[in-house]
């Protein structure tokens, strides 16, 4: 199971087939997935399309509903976990897309976001079609080790991540959006940060390490998330 290769061909899928899916392999993968912060409780449910409220022009046959305790880094942790799931599904022929414009029919205080998924024959692309910031725009200097993070999906392609080199890896920061963007992205950008970190973990599974330091450089316009070794 080569999840890393999926990073370079994956796209947010909006074209689905109505084929049924054996959910057992998805449940099994999630039961063994790596968390960024194991102290944060989370869970998920799977719904069919007629069981959720969808405000997009397209629909998928299934939706993963993600829930989490409200703690520091809970959004980052959830993005980290379920982007691994997204890459796994891609590897077995299942497309997916993070969907902010959808909600549950019953309110739940721990609900965060839905991920659309289903069988698809239109879920890959060539790396040349990715519209992303350059490596020098997302770091203090260009470093090809950051390409997996560079290719991560994000809400309205906001790409909020920034990496500063340290002696043993990178300090990781989230861009502070302007007032208008903040209203839209405040809930989604932490998930985006976790998604980017998931890509770096999948590509560097044996060496990846994450910690939150008490001492770090403050960067104007950015919020410190944590530090990584890859």
ChimeraX attribute file (.defattr): number of C-alpha atoms within 10 A of each C-alpha:
attribute: neighborCount
match mode: 1-to-1
recipient: residues
	/A:1	7
	/A:2	11
	/A:3	19
	/A:4	20
	/A:5	14
	/A:6	18
	/A:7	23
	/A:8	18
	/A:9	17
	/A:10	23
	/A:11	23
	/A:12	19
	/A:13	22
	/A:14	19
	/A:15	17
	/A:16	22
	/A:17	15
	/A:18	11
	/A:19	10
	/A:20	10
	/A:21	14
	/A:22	8
	/A:23	9
	/A:24	8
	/A:25	13
	/A:26	15
	/A:27	14
	/A:28	10
	/A:29	14
	/A:30	16
	/A:31	9
	/A:32	8
	/A:33	14
	/A:34	18
	/A:35	18
	/A:36	22
	/A:37	17
	/A:38	9
	/A:39	11
	/A:40	17
	/A:41	14
	/A:42	18
	/A:43	13
	/A:44	15
	/A:45	10
	/A:46	17
	/A:47	16
	/A:48	13
	/A:49	15
	/A:50	13
	/A:51	14
	/A:52	17
	/A:53	13
	/A:54	19
	/A:55	12
	/A:56	11
	/A:57	6
	/A:58	9
	/A:59	17
	/A:60	24
	/A:61	18
	/A:62	24
	/A:63	26
	/A:64	19
	/A:65	20
	/A:66	19
	/A:67	21
	/A:68	19
	/A:69	18
	/A:70	15
	/A:71	11
	/A:72	11
	/A:73	19
	/A:74	23
	/A:75	26
	/A:76	24
	/A:77	28
	/A:78	29
	/A:79	28
	/A:80	28
	/A:81	23
	/A:82	24
	/A:83	26
	/A:84	24
	/A:85	20
	/A:86	24
	/A:87	23
	/A:88	22
	/A:89	21
	/A:90	25
	/A:91	17
	/A:92	13
	/A:93	15
	/A:94	21
	/A:95	29
	/A:96	30
	/A:97	20
	/A:98	25
	/A:99	19
	/A:100	18
	/A:101	11
	/A:102	18
	/A:103	18
	/A:104	16
	/A:105	11
	/A:106	9
	/A:107	8
	/A:108	9
	/A:109	9
	/A:110	13
	/A:111	19
	/A:112	21
	/A:113	25
	/A:114	26
	/A:115	20
	/A:116	27
	/A:117	30
	/A:118	25
	/A:119	24
	/A:120	20
	/A:121	12
	/A:122	16
	/A:123	20
	/A:124	18
	/A:125	13
	/A:126	10
	/A:127	13
	/A:128	8
	/A:129	9
	/A:130	16
	/A:131	11
	/A:132	15
	/A:133	13
	/A:134	11
	/A:135	19
	/A:136	13
	/A:137	14
	/A:138	22
	/A:139	20
	/A:140	12
	/A:141	12
	/A:142	14
	/A:143	13
	/A:144	11
	/A:145	13
	/A:146	20
	/A:147	18
	/A:148	21
	/A:149	27
	/A:150	24
	/A:151	21
	/A:152	26
	/A:153	24
	/A:154	21
	/A:155	17
	/A:156	11
	/A:157	12
	/A:158	17
	/A:159	22
	/A:160	20
	/A:161	27
	/A:162	24
	/A:163	25
	/A:164	16
	/A:165	15
	/A:166	12
	/A:167	6
	/A:168	10
	/A:169	16
	/A:170	19
	/A:171	23
	/A:172	23
	/A:173	23
	/A:174	20
	/A:175	19
	/A:176	17
	/A:177	17
	/A:178	10
	/A:179	10
	/A:180	8
	/A:181	12
	/A:182	13
	/A:183	10
	/A:184	14
	/A:185	22
	/A:186	13
	/A:187	15
	/A:188	22
	/A:189	26
	/A:190	23
	/A:191	28
	/A:192	30
	/A:193	30
	/A:194	27
	/A:195	27
	/A:196	26
	/A:197	29
	/A:198	30
	/A:199	26
	/A:200	25
	/A:201	25
	/A:202	21
	/A:203	22
	/A:204	16
	/A:205	14
	/A:206	9
	/A:207	10
	/A:208	16
	/A:209	14
	/A:210	18
	/A:211	13
	/A:212	13
	/A:213	11
	/A:214	6
	/A:215	6
	/A:216	13
	/A:217	8
	/A:218	10
	/A:219	11
	/A:220	8
	/A:221	11
	/A:222	16
	/A:223	15
	/A:224	18
	/A:225	21
	/A:226	17
	/A:227	21
	/A:228	22
	/A:229	17
	/A:230	17
